[in-house]
């Protein structure tokens, strides 16, 4: 397990396979490296979980959680419960994060 992160970024995902790879590749370009990216899959049926797990297999700062489809608020609450940092941020932009997240 990586060291304690400075920030936990929560990414709710539902059938996001088409955009997830580009989003997560942009995360790897962050200037701050002390983060964890908690991807919470909300019951996707399009391969979102498999794509997310490929990133998590290569970089332990990515964490993937799966749940039965319940909608945005329960999905975010799952991510909040799982975050290891005292500072959490949600992320929901299709264009990728800015180069600095913290």
C-alpha positions as CSV (number, residue, x, y, z in Angstrom):
1,X,0.0,0.0,0.0
2,X,1.4,3.5,-0.8
3,X,2.1,6.0,1.9
4,X,-0.7,8.1,3.4
5,X,-2.1,10.3,0.6
6,X,-2.3,14.1,0.9
7,X,-5.7,14.0,-0.9
8,X,-8.3,11.4,-1.8
9,X,-10.0,12.1,-5.1
10,X,-13.3,10.3,-5.6
11,X,-14.4,9.4,-9.1
12,X,-17.9,8.0,-9.4
13,X,-18.2,6.0,-12.6
14,X,-21.1,4.6,-14.4
15,X,-20.7,3.2,-17.9
16,X,-17.6,5.4,-18.4
17,X,-15.4,2.9,-20.4
18,X,-15.2,5.3,-23.4
19,X,-13.7,8.2,-21.5
20,X,-12.0,6.5,-18.5
21,X,-8.6,5.7,-20.0
22,X,-8.0,9.3,-21.1
23,X,-9.1,10.6,-17.7
24,X,-6.9,8.3,-15.7
25,X,-3.9,8.9,-18.0
26,X,-4.3,12.6,-17.3
27,X,-4.2,11.8,-13.6
28,X,-0.8,10.4,-14.0
29,X,0.5,13.7,-15.3
30,X,-0.3,15.5,-12.0
31,X,2.5,17.6,-10.5
32,X,1.5,16.5,-7.0
33,X,2.1,12.8,-6.5
34,X,0.7,12.3,-3.0
35,X,-2.8,11.4,-4.0
36,X,-5.1,8.4,-4.1
37,X,-7.7,8.2,-6.8
38,X,-10.7,6.2,-5.6
39,X,-12.8,5.0,-8.6
40,X,-16.2,3.9,-7.5
41,X,-18.0,2.0,-10.1
42,X,-21.8,2.3,-9.8
43,X,-22.8,-1.0,-11.5
44,X,-21.4,-0.4,-15.0
45,X,-22.1,-2.9,-17.7
46,X,-19.6,-1.6,-20.3
47,X,-16.2,-2.6,-19.1
48,X,-15.6,0.4,-16.8
49,X,-14.4,-1.8,-13.9
50,X,-11.9,-3.8,-16.1
51,X,-10.4,-0.6,-17.5
52,X,-10.1,1.0,-14.0
53,X,-8.5,-2.2,-12.6
54,X,-5.8,-2.1,-15.3
55,X,-4.7,1.3,-14.0
56,X,-4.9,0.1,-10.3
57,X,-2.8,-3.0,-11.2
58,X,0.0,-0.7,-12.5
59,X,-0.2,2.0,-9.8
60,X,-1.4,1.4,-6.2
61,X,-2.5,5.0,-5.9
62,X,-5.6,4.1,-8.0
63,X,-8.2,2.2,-6.0
64,X,-11.2,0.6,-7.6
65,X,-14.5,-0.2,-5.7
66,X,-17.6,-1.7,-7.2
67,X,-21.1,-1.5,-6.1
68,X,-24.6,-2.3,-7.3
69,X,-26.1,0.6,-9.2
70,X,-27.5,3.1,-6.7
71,X,-26.9,6.5,-8.2
72,X,-24.5,9.4,-7.5
73,X,-24.9,10.1,-3.8
74,X,-24.6,6.6,-2.5
75,X,-21.6,6.0,-4.9
76,X,-19.9,9.1,-3.5
77,X,-20.6,8.0,0.0
78,X,-18.9,4.7,-0.7
79,X,-15.9,6.6,-1.9
80,X,-15.8,8.9,1.1
81,X,-15.9,5.9,3.4
82,X,-13.0,4.3,1.6
83,X,-10.8,7.4,1.3
84,X,-7.5,7.3,3.4
85,X,-6.8,11.0,3.4
86,X,-8.4,13.6,5.7
87,X,-9.0,15.7,2.6
88,X,-11.4,14.4,-0.1
89,X,-12.4,15.9,-3.4
90,X,-14.9,14.7,-5.9
91,X,-14.0,14.6,-9.6
92,X,-16.6,14.6,-12.4
93,X,-15.1,16.3,-15.5
94,X,-14.9,14.5,-18.8
95,X,-12.0,16.6,-20.0
96,X,-9.4,15.5,-17.4
97,X,-8.1,17.2,-14.3
98,X,-6.0,20.2,-14.2
99,X,-2.3,19.5,-13.7
100,X,-2.5,20.4,-10.0
101,X,-5.2,18.8,-7.9
102,X,-3.9,19.8,-4.4
